[in-house]
Amino acid sequence: MNQYKFTFPALEAYPQHEGEANVVFTVHWRLDGTDGAGQSAGTYGSVGVTLDDGEPFTPFSGLTEAQVQGWVEAALGEEQVANMKTSIDAQIAEQVTPSKVVLTPPWVAQPEIPAAAGQE
């Protein structure tokens, strides 16, 4: 079974907004999956977020990865997150068992690769 992990390489923020400092409005995210045997794939994007009037404001320095992941998953929706994981699974499966390969025509000479020094 593949394992998945969200990461958040960048957060865009307003320096000042509605009386608060460094208010995040866009989260850039990555969702990566791995099969544990060396195969991996991923997808990335960004989502907009807004101040939630019903939730207390969290200062930028107090944000947690789990909180930001919650924002991203809520913005994307359960179905889209599931579809992204399905796509990652398909990419990993394609790496393990390719459905197509690229071959050099037999009439094209293959370049010789010289042996590394000391390996002749």
N, C-alpha and C positions, 0 to 999 in steps of 0.2 A: 504494500500500500504506500502510495506516495505521501510525502510530508510537504506542507506548504508553509510559507512564511511571508508576511507582509513586512516591507521596510519603507521608510519615508525619508528619502534623500533631501527633500527641501520643503519648507513651509513658507508660503508668501503671506505677508502680514502688513496691515496698515500700521504705521508708527503710532498714530492716534486715531481712535474711532469710538464715538459715543462715550467719551470720558475715560476710555481704557487705553493702555499702551500695548503695542505689538499684538494686534488682534488678527489672528490667522483668518484668511479668506480663501486660500487655495492650498490644498495638500497634494503634493506630487508623491506618487506611490509606486511600488513594485510588488508584484506577487510572484514569488519563485517557488518552484516545486522540485523535489529531488526524489529519486527512487531508492536512495541509500546505497546504490551500487555504482555510483559515479555518473549517472545520467541526470541531467537537469534541464529545465526550461522555465521560461517566465514570460510575464507580460507587465506592462506599465501604463500609467496614465496619470491623470490629475482630476480632482473633484473640487468643486466650490463648496465652502461651508459658510454658515452665518451664525451670528450670535443667537443663541436660543433664549428667548425671553423667559422661559420657564426654568432654565438651569442657571445656577450661579456661574459667574465668569471665572475662568481659571487663568491666572496670570501666565504669560508665556513660559516663565521659568518653572512653573509648576505643572506644565503639561506632561503627560506620560505617554509612552508608546501605545499602551492599551487604550487610552482615551482617544488618541488620534485614530487608531485602528477602528474603534467603534464609530467614529465620524465617517470614515471612509466606507466601511461596510454598510452603514445606514444610507449613505448617499448613493452607493452603487445598487443596493438592494440584494436580497438573498439570492434571487434567481440569477442575476448577473455574476455574482461571486461564484456560484455553483457552475455556471457556464464557463467562466475563466479557468476554474480548476479542471473541468472536463477537457478544455483545449490544451492545458498544460499536460494532462495525462496522455492525450493523443500525440503531442510533440515528443514526449519521452518514449512512448511506445514506438514511434517512428524511428527514433534513434536506436532502440534495441533491435527492432526488426524492420529495416527499411522496406518500404513498398516499391521503391524505385532507386536506381543507382545511375550514376553518370560514368560512362565508359569512354576511354580513348579509342578511336577507330584502330583496328589492327594494322593498317598500313602506315600509321603515323609512328615514326621512330620515338621510342621512349628515351628521354635524356638519361645519360649515365651519371650517376651520383658518385663523385670521387670518395674513396675511403678516407675517413678522418685520420689525421696524423697518428701514427702508432697503432693503427688497427688494420694494417695490411697483412 
